[in-house]
Amino acid sequence: MRRKLVHPRTITGASIQTLPAPVPPSPPRHWSIRLLLLPVLGMTAAILLLHESPADRAFLSWLWDAKARVFPAKQHWFFRTVVHEGMKDAVIALGVVALGMLVGSWRLATLRPWRRPLLLVVVCVAVVPALVGWMKSISPRHCPWDLALYGGSEPWASLWEPLPAGSQLGKCFPSGHASGGFSLLSCWLALRPTRPALARVVLLMALAYGGAMGLARCAMGAHFPSHVVGSLCVAWTVCVLAARLVLPEALEVQPASACRRA
């Protein structure tokens, strides 16, 4: 069977099928929305949910020995020596190393491209714990071990209620110990422009490290989970704002191809 050939001049406009125009990709959200507003709103909601619901107290009650009226982990050598002291000292050591490399970048050409990323890490490792420490000093929230629920004398109070008459400031929110671990979020941002795939791994490691430090303090009776999330919220905000000032390219959208090549 022979095909019928159609002369180009016989093709009418109605018979031409046109493909739909490709839809242009939507522009990425501004960094202040992607990396600041949305995460901070999510963490604030988590703080309110944990504190105002029974979740905070249920978690601590699980760690509290009601018969002995103690938090068993409070005096345990692992929590006191390895977690409370060792993990904190490791963060300080990393900050000192970053500071030394930053100073050395004025002498060593190999370190010069890393000057601003190193500055970001040094600033965040110093500022995040200092800011959280100041916030704790003016906070009315009490530590679990201060509450009557867990052997103390202070009543639990909602965030919307004033402290009872005669009650002293609790000075326990956010979690100071976890803030050191969460300051390592600066390493994620420092690596993001040049090593995006590695940066994602470092992000997970920083979250796990700070979370482990915070939850260990919960096991010792020093904090509620909402205190740990509060520390994360402060650290995240400081690191992102510091990156905006020191390393703004860290806040740009990373293409998927760059992540695969890294």
Buried (B, 14 or more C-beta within 10 A) or exposed (E): EEEEEEEEEEEEEEEEEEEEEEEEEEEEEEBEEBBBEEBBEEBEEBBBEBBEEEBBBEBBEEBBEEEEEBBBBBEBEEBBEEBBEEBBEBBEEBBEEBBEBBEBBEEEEEBEEBBBBBBBBBBBBBBBBBBBEEBBEEBBBBBBBBBEBBBBEBEBBEEEEEBEEEBEEBBBBBBBBBBBBBBBBBBBBBBBBBBBBBBBEBBEBBBEBBBBBBBBBBBBBBBBBBBBBBBBBBBBBBBBBBBBEBBEEBBEEBEEEBBEEB
